[in-house]
Amino acid sequence: MVCTIEEQLSAHNILPKDCKVLVAVSGGPDSMALLHFFLQLRDKQNLQIMAAHVHHGLRDKTADADEQFVKRWCELRDIPCFTTKINVRKAVKEKSGNVQEEARRLRYDYLRALMERHGIAFLATGHHADDQMETMLMKQAEGRAVLGELGMAFTRMFGSGRLIRPLLWVTKNEIITYCKKHSIEYRVDESNHSEKYTRNRFRQYVLPFLKKENPSVHLHFQEYMDWLSAEREYIINEAKSAIDQFIESRDDISVTIHISGFRSLPYPLQRRGIPLVLNYLYQHKVPELSVLHIDQLLTLIQQENPSFSIDWPGGVKVSRNYGLLTFSLGAGENKWVQPQNIHLPLSGQVSFHHFSFETEKYDRNKETADNKNTLVLKENEICLPLTIRTTEPGDRINPLGMRGRKKVSRLFIDSKIPREERGHWPVLTDANGKILWVPLLRKSSFHVPSPKTDDRLIIIRCKKNKISFK
């Protein structure tokens, strides 16, 4: 077992030396064997070994004994030991989660805080090869392996350092043998035998069959995990680069992409791209989607329907408006935070939602390109100051080159602007409230297409910002 652990630490370029290592210790055989392993490395590698034990408050009597056992074992070997008690039942009630998920979340929150508080470089956990097989099989059975990680990584960034799983290539039987060989006492969690937990059912019924068929089956699972993880990382990086080209806009609560560009991507990148978008919306835990959610959306965007709206888990709303697909937080809501109406300076730059405005006085040495991004005004024909605001009911503009006025709402429809974008699209007005410009869509009759050199002009340029995912 020791040789296997050292080989894997070396293969991943992780052989801790001259640093602090925190070992998560439940008191069971896995974590006790791991703590003992690092204890043997303490002097050789000049390590500061620390232990952390979490009381989950689920088995008060036996859990109390587990905590005292770990503290006593560490005290006898001069190992600093941190302990805490968490209220898993309360968390389950508040978050409507399940016991194991909330226990894991609270446990890792505590361990992360310890690492940051004490400047610890590595957190070592006792997950082993049997745990890896159970995790991979459970995810396959539940349909979660396609979208998320297939299993557990040997190492990953965590808190202020790295999380490592040195026992991931070691079986449970090898751990028990190691404990017997070194006379390592350990505790047994009776809940590990309860069939009400899915993991325990896989442990008791599925793994014995697989091990009987092939005693080295755990090695094949781990190799499969390593291969697929590398390939998955490559595809995700490709998807990031590809989707970035088709982003229309992004803010804290929504991401909008161009459907035509998205549909042009190879199908594997489309499938990986959808969870990627959600990763940008959720800073922490992304709601778990099934393959059915992804397939449903990909089917819908291949159709020619101009619009649709679907609600997903975690308050995600996916909607199509013409050629744009928007992912937003808060199903059934679009909570755009409207800025105050702002005055447009006659020289300088300002931002308004996803739009940037730049204004300057006329310089006869500069060309004033007559395009949708530029508005040219005669200073003596307008009433200052100029104001940028969002649209209001009944807004109308006198379009350049047309008689009469046109409703701004109709302009949005004709230009196929998605409904959720119309409420924060800017309009430019003068001091009398006359609409001079609906940027990028229509200029008013105040625009000067061919200015003369002696005109006193105000040149306003506008662009809609493209926000990168990179």
Stockholm file with secondary structure:
# STOCKHOLM 1.0

chainA/1-470         MVCTIEEQLSAHNILPKDCKVLVAVSGGPDSMALLHFFLQLRDKQNLQIMAAHVHHGLRDKTADADEQFVKRWCELRDIPCFTTKINVRKAVKEKSGNVQEEARRLRYDYLRALMERHGIAFLATGHHADDQMETMLMKQAEGRAVLGELGMAFTRMFGSGRLIRPLLWVTKNEIITYCKKHSIEYRVDESNHSEKYTRNRFRQYVLPFLKKENPSVHLHFQEYMDWLSAEREYIINEAKSAIDQFIESRDDISVTIHISGFRSLPYPLQRRGIPLVLNYLYQHKVPELSVLHIDQLLTLIQQENPSFSIDWPGGVKVSRNYGLLTFSLGAGENKWVQPQNIHLPLSGQVSFHHFSFETEKYDRNKETADNKNTLVLKENEICLPLTIRTTEPGDRINPLGMRGRKKVSRLFIDSKIPREERGHWPVLTDANGKILWVPLLRKSSFHVPSPKTDDRLIIIRCKKNKISFK
#=GR chainA/1-470 SS CHHHHHHHHHHTTCCCCSSEEEEECCSSHHHHHHHHHHHHHTTTTTCEEEEEEEECSSSHHHHHHHHHHHHHHHHHTTCCEEEEECCHHHHHHHHTCCHHHHHHHHHHHHHHHHHHHHTCCEEECCCCHHHHHHHHHHHHHHTCTTTSCSSCCSEEEETTEEEECTTTTSCHHHHHHHHHHTTCCCCCCGGGGCTTSHHHHIIIIIHHHHHHHCTTHHHHHHHHHHHHHHHHHHHHHHHHHHHHTTEEEEETTEEEEEHHHHHTSCHHHHHHHHHHHHHHHCSSCCCCCCHHHHHHHHHHHHSCCSEEEEEEGGGEEEEEETTEEEEEESTTCCCCCCCCCEEECSSEEEEETTEEEEEEECCTTSCCCCSTTEEEEEGGGSCSCEEEEECCTTCEECBTTCSSCEEHHHHHHHTTCCHHHHTTCEEEECTTCCEEEETTTEEBTTBCSSCCTTCCEEEEEEEECCCCCC
#=GC SS_cons         CHHHHHHHHHHTTCCCCSSEEEEECCSSHHHHHHHHHHHHHTTTTTCEEEEEEEECSSSHHHHHHHHHHHHHHHHHTTCCEEEEECCHHHHHHHHTCCHHHHHHHHHHHHHHHHHHHHTCCEEECCCCHHHHHHHHHHHHHHTCTTTSCSSCCSEEEETTEEEECTTTTSCHHHHHHHHHHTTCCCCCCGGGGCTTSHHHHIIIIIHHHHHHHCTTHHHHHHHHHHHHHHHHHHHHHHHHHHHHTTEEEEETTEEEEEHHHHHTSCHHHHHHHHHHHHHHHCSSCCCCCCHHHHHHHHHHHHSCCSEEEEEEGGGEEEEEETTEEEEEESTTCCCCCCCCCEEECSSEEEEETTEEEEEEECCTTSCCCCSTTEEEEEGGGSCSCEEEEECCTTCEECBTTCSSCEEHHHHHHHTTCCHHHHTTCEEEECTTCCEEEETTTEEBTTBCSSCCTTCCEEEEEEEECCCCCC
//
